[in-house]
Amino acid sequence: MPEHVVSHPTAAKKTIAYRLVKERFLDTPLSTEGARRYGGRWNPAGIGILYTSASPELALLEQLVHLPALPYQDLPRLFLITLTFPSVPKSVEKLSPKWRDPATYYENHQLLEKWLRDPDVMALMVPSAVVAESYNFLLHPLHKDYSEIEILSTNAFNIDLRLWNVRNA
């Protein structure tokens, strides 16, 4: 999937994104509450944004780095949400050389400060800390187009046991 922008009869461009959610959050797949409560690499606590990925594979890797070392059978049930939003994400430029380091999250927050307060675009494209050659999309719920996000599908998603055995070996 080299290109994640698809034609749509009623819009110039739409972007496809992916998000893995735990079963207990399945009824609110576009919620930014977790990011608002705890903050993250790109947002401080108190400001919620929706973290999505450019591919299902990247969504899996982003989820794996946050799962605790549990026995495979105790993993939460995950669901892959495929969604589309009505714009092409704006690329974030001039990242700090240490943008991946948790100690410098504040620098990332400062870089996105204007967008976090008053989003001029709904989506930003940032590199993944897991695979820097791949991209995540940050979606801002305060942007006027946020309500136009469309969920295309929701499917149960199983983590291949071989990935889990390697991780916990």
FIPAGU-857035 format. One line per 5 residues: number of its first residue (from 1); their letters; for each residue x negated, y, z of C-alpha. Coordinates in steps of 0.001 Angstrom, whole numbers, plus 500000, padded with zeros to 6 digits. Example, Ala and Ser with C-alpha at 12.3 -4.5 7.8 and 13.67 -1.06 7.14 Angstrom:
BEGIN
1) as) 487700/495500/507800 ~ 486330/498940/507140
//
This chain:
BEGIN
1) mpehv) 500000/500000/500000 ~ 497648/502757/498921 ~ 500365/505391/498634 ~ 503125/505900/501181 ~ 505079/508631/499451
6) vshpt) 508121/507408/497565 ~ 510448/509096/495144 ~ 513926/509789/496348 ~ 516855/511031/494245 ~ 517800/513808/496685
11) aakkt) 514361/514993/497807 ~ 511087/515945/496178 ~ 509030/513643/498408 ~ 509453/511385/501370 ~ 506820/509610/503385
16) iayrl) 507119/506092/504749 ~ 505760/505449/508234 ~ 505695/502530/510645 ~ 506058/502188/514376 ~ 505966/499154/516649
21) vkerf) 508264/499402/519664 ~ 508859/497129/522598 ~ 512294/495551/522792 ~ 513312/497655/525805 ~ 512895/500806/523683
26) ldtpl) 514683/499447/520613 ~ 517753/501619/521174 ~ 515607/504822/521084 ~ 512969/504180/518389 ~ 512445/507897/517665
31) stega) 512095/508935/521285 ~ 509094/511052/522226 ~ 509663/510615/525966 ~ 506643/508373/526623 ~ 504305/510798/524869
36) rrygg) 505906/513701/526739 ~ 505479/512020/530115 ~ 501952/510720/529719 ~ 500344/512697/526911 ~ 497924/511130/524478
41) rwnpa) 495014/511735/522166 ~ 496901/514430/520251 ~ 499351/515857/522799 ~ 499135/516885/526451 ~ 501649/515629/528998
46) gigil) 504756/517797/528844 ~ 504931/517929/525037 ~ 506447/514957/523229 ~ 505553/513924/519695 ~ 506247/510723/517797
51) ytsas) 503187/508643/516931 ~ 503590/506628/513710 ~ 501202/504872/511335 ~ 500676/504806/507584 ~ 500880/500999/507417
56) pelal) 502299/498084/509410 ~ 498765/496761/509902 ~ 497625/499981/511524 ~ 500755/500089/513693 ~ 499775/496619/514950
61) leqlv) 496195/497633/515722 ~ 497391/500774/517512 ~ 499698/498622/519645 ~ 497057/495964/520360 ~ 494637/498440/521913
66) hlpal) 497319/499408/524439 ~ 498574/495952/525394 ~ 497261/494518/528656 ~ 495378/491235/528733 ~ 498400/488992/529262
71) pyqdl) 498881/485371/528323 ~ 500268/485241/524792 ~ 503638/483904/525956 ~ 504036/486925/528284 ~ 503633/489549/525563
76) prlfl) 506623/491840/525116 ~ 508863/491337/522097 ~ 507922/493890/519471 ~ 509902/495327/516584 ~ 508548/497012/513483
81) itltf) 510438/500184/512656 ~ 510044/501333/509063 ~ 511075/504937/508674 ~ 510948/507720/506167 ~ 510723/511453/506663
86) psvpk) 511305/514286/504191 ~ 507823/515707/503716 ~ 504219/514977/502976 ~ 502145/515187/506175 ~ 499669/518023/506530
91) svekl) 496134/516758/507068 ~ 494341/517925/510208 ~ 490926/519313/509331 ~ 487802/520147/511325 ~ 488016/517570/514073
96) spkwr) 485453/517632/516837 ~ 482690/515038/516329 ~ 483883/513520/519627 ~ 487613/513466/518775 ~ 487817/509743/519616
101) dpaty) 486439/510153/523153 ~ 489164/510228/525852 ~ 487097/512808/527721 ~ 487650/515258/524834 ~ 491402/514854/524351
106) yenhq) 491720/518434/525589 ~ 489809/519597/522484 ~ 492273/517726/520271 ~ 495174/519357/522128 ~ 493578/522782/521629
111) llekw) 493111/522111/517921 ~ 496825/521321/517562 ~ 498013/523928/520094 ~ 499899/526148/517632 ~ 501637/523179/516003
116) lrdpd) 502498/521629/519365 ~ 504169/524881/520505 ~ 505824/525883/517227 ~ 505659/523262/514455 ~ 505421/524829/510990
121) vmalm) 505513/521324/509456 ~ 507171/518223/510831 ~ 504259/515839/510265 ~ 500518/515950/510685 ~ 498163/513296/509341
126) vpsav) 495303/512353/511677 ~ 492708/509589/511492 ~ 493238/506512/513612 ~ 490812/506108/516512 ~ 490974/502356/515900
131) vaesy) 490205/502543/512153 ~ 489088/506074/511290 ~ 489490/505371/507567 ~ 493242/504903/508125 ~ 495853/507427/509178
136) nfllh) 498519/508007/511733 ~ 501334/510506/511339 ~ 502364/512725/514234 ~ 506005/513825/513991 ~ 507271/516822/515951
141) plhkd) 510819/516574/517386 ~ 511186/520372/517543 ~ 510812/520758/513778 ~ 514075/521500/511978 ~ 513740/518396/509761
146) yseie) 513203/515885/512588 ~ 516879/514906/512479 ~ 516370/513880/508840 ~ 514116/510972/509750 ~ 515743/507850/508379
151) ilstn) 515168/504367/509745 ~ 514902/502032/506776 ~ 514556/498790/508716 ~ 514010/497252/512126 ~ 512496/493787/512198
156) afnid) 511214/491484/514912 ~ 507424/491438/514782 ~ 505247/488633/516079 ~ 501584/489009/516904 ~ 499681/486158/515302
161) lrlwn) 498324/483913/518051 ~ 494892/483894/516407 ~ 494542/487641/517060 ~ 495420/487167/520698 ~ 493027/484242/521202
166) vrna) 490146/486257/519775 ~ 491015/489263/521918 ~ 491152/487325/525159 ~ 488293/484888/524522
//
